[in-house]
Amino acid sequence: MSVLLSDVVSGSAVGLRGRLWRLTASELRAAAVSASAEILRLEAVRVAVVDELSMRPDDQVIASRGVGAWLAANTMLQIRDGKKIAALGAALRPFPAVTARFDDGDCSFEHAVLIVAFCESPPKGMPDEALPRCIDLLLAAASGVEATTTKVRNVIATLERVFESDEIPPAEDIDLNELRIASTLNGRVVVRGDFDALTGEMLLSALSNLTMPTPAPDGTPDARSAAKRTADGFTELIRRYLDCAKTGTDGGQRPHVNVHINARDLAEHRDCAAAPSPDGGGVAVSDLDVGHMPWLGPLSVSQTRLLGCDCFLSTVLLDDHGAPLDAKPGKRLVSAEQRVALIARDKGCAFPGCTCVPAWTDAHHIRHWANGGQTVMNNLVLLCRSHHRLMHRKSGFVGKWVIRIGVDNKPWFIPPPSIDPQQHPRPANTTFKT
């Protein structure tokens, strides 16, 4: 790290903008990463100090009605933020594994809050001996540069479905559903709703094809915002329903929900899926016996069984690694059966770090069809439109990502030297997909 770069990270921001032009792009990236790591370190320091002060309060802290309020009064923090810092410090005490990862700067403040909240109020059906294994799963999702709040929440939701109890989880409780439609003074209508996960999955599935960006005839990109596209799609959904209702005909197959689950898990629910495997190996989130919806993630086995009583069942044959086997390789276009298998394997855009859902992905030939690449599972991968363009040399991008199918029959991505000089392979982003 150059002297100037170290000054950027450790010095004041006053006048910094006028000096940043002297840094190269790689130095700017390094400075951004270093500053972020420093923020995580200082957050951990603050939580530890505030927690120690809460256990040994002096007159100033006592007069401020708690260390959180005292911190807010002596900094630019809001009282709620000061109390949140103090609360996290106290909550971390019984969970040394989470504390160690947080103090090491490998777990953000927000992720630590989510993890200790789960540990303090675990699912009622979870045995005490399963907690350490659950903490390992949560920390794996919360650690590293690829950690996202979506991944952590998905693991929590999965564990809540794994350890089912007699109580219906909030995400599946239809009695909590609400939909309010009210007219405003200027003649418009405001819609506000709160639905269970299955209803939400149906709504998102129905809207998916109607809310995708649609370029103009001349190729100009769709200028509508995501909210505007959703509103337009919802309007079209209602129009199609009314058109169908007026004719009195059934519009064909009803809008469907795709739920993926292992046949073994559907047939017989294991008592404790988060227990260590017989060979002593760890447990991945993908191994836990819950259903999976492409839009909203995990679904309990009991709810999946309920859907299985009245549905069309599609069978996807998997190998020992859980990767789908080939189907109809002789055509250039991916068949419906192959796309079902690809969704079961990749669960959306497989590019590392991407969370694009299956409905918005293309089936990409790893080796191009024109170059002799077959339409088989080991030559196909789901990519969103942006990453699909990237694989076909996106304009302005000088590097080239390489995709290889690993020994686990799943896609691995090798970054160009401009991103990783060592070109370490990166697994497809499927483990914690929602």
QUIBELHU-V927719 format. One record per residue. N is the residue number from 1. SS is DSSP state (2 for helix, 1 for strand, 0 for the rest). PHI is phi in radians with two decimals (999 if undefined). Layout:
# QUIBELHU-V927719
((N:SS:PHI) (N:SS:PHI))
This chain:
# QUIBELHU-V927719
((1:0:999) (2:0:-1.22) (3:2:-1.06) (4:2:-1.10) (5:2:-1.14) (6:2:-1.13) (7:2:-1.15) (8:2:-1.10) (9:2:-1.32) (10:2:-1.68) (11:0:-1.58) (12:0:-1.44) (13:0:-1.47) (14:0:-1.13) (15:0:1.28) (16:0:-1.17) (17:0:-1.06) (18:0:-1.32) (19:0:-1.93) (20:2:-1.19) (21:2:-1.11) (22:2:-1.35) (23:0:-1.56) (24:0:-1.35) (25:2:-1.08) (26:2:-1.15) (27:2:-1.22) (28:2:-1.12) (29:2:-1.10) (30:2:-1.11) (31:2:-1.16) (32:2:-1.13) (33:2:-1.16) (34:2:-1.13) (35:2:-1.11) (36:2:-1.14) (37:2:-1.12) (38:2:-1.17) (39:2:-1.10) (40:2:-1.07) (41:2:-1.10) (42:2:-1.21) (43:2:-1.09) (44:2:-1.14) (45:2:-1.08) (46:2:-1.10) (47:2:-1.08) (48:2:-1.12) (49:2:-1.15) (50:2:-1.12) (51:2:-1.15) (52:2:-1.11) (53:2:-1.17) (54:2:-1.16) (55:2:-1.51) (56:0:-2.32) (57:0:-1.20) (58:0:-1.79) (59:2:-1.06) (60:2:-1.14) (61:2:-1.17) (62:2:-1.08) (63:2:-1.19) (64:0:-1.58) (65:0:1.06) (66:0:2.03) (67:2:-1.22) (68:2:-1.13) (69:2:-1.17) (70:2:-1.07) (71:2:-1.08) (72:2:-1.13) (73:2:-1.21) (74:0:-1.92) (75:0:-2.40) (76:0:-1.63) (77:0:-1.37) (78:0:-1.39) (79:2:-1.04) (80:2:-1.09) (81:2:-1.26) (82:2:-1.08) (83:2:-1.19) (84:2:-1.16) (85:2:-1.13) (86:2:-1.11) (87:2:-1.14) (88:2:-1.15) (89:2:-1.02) (90:2:-1.21) (91:2:-1.22) (92:2:-1.30) (93:0:-0.98) (94:0:-1.36) (95:0:-2.20) (96:2:-1.09) (97:2:-1.13) (98:2:-1.20) (99:2:-1.05) (100:2:-1.09) (101:2:-1.20) (102:2:-1.18) (103:2:-1.14) (104:0:-1.37) (105:0:1.39) (106:0:-1.81) (107:0:-2.62) (108:0:-1.30) (109:2:-1.03) (110:2:-1.10) (111:2:-1.24) (112:2:-1.09) (113:2:-1.08) (114:2:-1.11) (115:2:-1.19) (116:2:-1.20) (117:2:-1.12) (118:2:-1.14) (119:2:-1.14) (120:2:-1.28) (121:0:-2.28) (122:0:-1.22) (123:0:-1.00) (124:0:-1.13) (125:0:-1.54) (126:0:-1.60) (127:0:-1.26) (128:2:-1.06) (129:2:-1.24) (130:2:-1.50) (131:2:-1.06) (132:2:-1.01) (133:2:-1.17) (134:2:-1.15) (135:2:-1.09) (136:2:-1.05) (137:2:-1.12) (138:2:-1.16) (139:2:-1.18) (140:2:-1.10) (141:2:-1.28) (142:2:-1.64) (143:0:-1.83) (144:0:1.53) (145:0:-1.21) (146:0:-1.57) (147:0:-1.19) (148:0:-2.40) (149:2:-1.08) (150:2:-1.05) (151:2:-1.12) (152:2:-1.11) (153:2:-1.11) (154:2:-1.18) (155:2:-1.13) (156:2:-1.07) (157:2:-1.09) (158:2:-1.12) (159:2:-1.13) (160:2:-1.14) (161:2:-1.39) (162:2:-1.07) (163:0:-1.66) (164:0:-1.20) (165:0:-2.19) (166:0:-1.18) (167:0:-1.45) (168:0:-1.31) (169:0:-1.09) (170:2:-0.92) (171:2:-1.18) (172:2:-2.04) (173:0:-1.51) (174:2:-1.25) (175:2:-1.20) (176:2:-1.55) (177:0:-1.14) (178:1:-2.51) (179:1:-2.51) (180:1:-2.00) (181:1:-2.20) (182:1:-2.39) (183:1:-1.49) (184:0:-1.78) (185:0:-1.14) (186:0:-1.63) (187:0:1.54) (188:0:-1.56) (189:1:-2.18) (190:1:-1.87) (191:1:-2.05) (192:1:-2.46) (193:1:-2.43) (194:1:-2.50) (195:0:-2.18) (196:0:-1.24) (197:2:-1.08) (198:2:-1.18) (199:2:-1.10) (200:2:-1.09) (201:2:-1.10) (202:2:-1.10) (203:2:-1.14) (204:2:-1.15) (205:2:-1.13) (206:2:-1.16) (207:2:-1.50) (208:2:-0.90) (209:0:-1.23) (210:0:-1.58) (211:0:-1.99) (212:0:-1.24) (213:0:-1.03) (214:0:-2.10) (215:0:-1.12) (216:0:-1.22) (217:0:-0.96) (218:0:-1.51) (219:0:1.61) (220:0:-1.13) (221:0:-1.05) (222:0:-1.08) (223:0:-1.56) (224:0:-1.26) (225:0:-1.28) (226:2:-1.07) (227:2:-1.13) (228:2:-1.18) (229:2:-1.12) (230:2:-1.13) (231:2:-1.11) (232:2:-1.12) (233:2:-1.13) (234:2:-1.12) (235:2:-1.07) (236:2:-1.15) (237:2:-1.09) (238:2:-1.13) (239:2:-1.07) (240:2:-1.16) (241:2:-1.10) (242:2:-1.15) (243:2:-1.09) (244:2:-1.20) (245:2:-1.15) (246:2:-1.19) (247:2:-1.39) (248:0:1.32) (249:0:-1.89) (250:0:-1.42) (251:0:-1.28) (252:0:1.64) (253:0:-1.12) (254:0:-1.14) (255:0:-0.89) (256:0:-1.97) (257:0:-2.04) (258:0:-1.65) (259:1:-2.18) (260:1:-1.76) (261:0:-2.76) (262:0:-1.16) (263:2:-1.04) (264:2:-1.07) (265:2:-1.24) (266:2:-1.20) (267:2:-1.37) (268:0:-2.58) (269:0:-1.41) (270:0:-1.29) (271:0:-1.23) (272:0:-2.53) (273:0:-1.25) (274:0:-1.59) (275:0:-1.30) (276:0:-1.03) (277:0:-1.27) (278:0:-1.01) (279:0:-1.48) (280:0:1.51) (281:0:-1.33) (282:0:-1.41) (283:0:-2.08) (284:0:-1.59) (285:2:-1.05) (286:2:-1.15) (287:2:-1.52) (288:0:-1.32) (289:0:-1.52) (290:0:-2.40) (291:1:-1.32) (292:1:-2.42) (293:1:-1.79) (294:0:-1.02) (295:0:-1.54) (296:0:-1.97) (297:1:1.44) (298:1:-1.19) (299:1:-2.39) (300:0:-1.09) (301:2:-1.11) (302:2:-1.09) (303:2:-1.21) (304:2:-1.13) (305:2:-1.09) (306:2:-1.07) (307:2:-1.15) (308:2:-1.16) (309:0:-1.27) (310:0:-2.53) (311:0:-2.78) (312:0:-1.62) (313:0:-1.68) (314:0:-1.91) (315:0:-1.71) (316:0:-2.08) (317:0:-1.38) (318:1:-2.05) (319:0:-1.57) (320:0:-1.13) (321:0:-1.63) (322:0:1.47) (323:0:-1.63) (324:1:-1.13) (325:0:-1.50) (326:0:-1.26) (327:0:-2.58) (328:0:0.85) (329:0:-1.44) (330:0:-1.43) (331:0:-1.99) (332:0:-1.24) (333:0:-1.36) (334:0:-1.27) (335:0:-1.33) (336:2:-1.07) (337:2:-1.13) (338:2:-1.17) (339:2:-1.17) (340:2:-1.04) (341:2:-1.17) (342:2:-1.12) (343:2:-1.13) (344:2:-1.12) (345:2:-1.47) (346:2:-1.60) (347:0:1.02) (348:0:2.29) (349:0:-1.08) (350:0:-1.47) (351:0:-1.07) (352:0:-0.94) (353:0:1.57) (354:0:-1.59) (355:0:-2.04) (356:0:-1.13) (357:0:-1.31) (358:2:-0.99) (359:2:-1.10) (360:2:-1.90) (361:1:-2.11) (362:1:-1.94) (363:1:-1.55) (364:1:-1.73) (365:1:-1.40) (366:0:-1.07) (367:0:-1.79) (368:0:-1.01) (369:2:-0.97) (370:2:-1.14) (371:2:-1.71) (372:0:1.68) (373:0:-1.29) (374:0:-1.53) (375:0:-1.55) (376:0:-2.22) (377:2:-1.01) (378:2:-1.36) (379:2:-2.20) (380:1:-2.19) (381:1:-2.69) (382:1:-1.46) (383:1:-2.38) (384:1:-1.18) (385:2:-1.07) (386:2:-1.12) (387:2:-1.31) (388:2:-1.14) (389:2:-1.11) (390:2:-1.05) (391:2:-1.19) (392:0:-1.78) (393:0:1.12) (394:0:-1.09) (395:0:-1.02) (396:0:1.57) (397:0:-1.80) (398:0:-1.57) (399:0:-1.46) (400:0:-2.52) (401:0:-1.38) (402:1:-2.06) (403:1:-1.91) (404:1:-2.26) (405:1:-1.54) (406:0:-1.41) (407:0:-1.14) (408:0:-1.50) (409:0:1.07) (410:0:-2.18) (411:1:-1.26) (412:1:-2.17) (413:1:-1.99) (414:1:-1.86) (415:0:-1.30) (416:0:-1.24) (417:0:-0.99) (418:0:-1.15) (419:0:-1.73) (420:0:-2.44) (421:0:-1.01) (422:0:-1.45) (423:0:0.91) (424:0:-1.25) (425:1:-1.10) (426:1:-2.04) (427:1:-1.21) (428:0:-1.07) (429:0:-1.45) (430:0:-2.15) (431:0:-1.10) (432:0:-2.03) (433:0:-1.17) (434:0:-1.80))
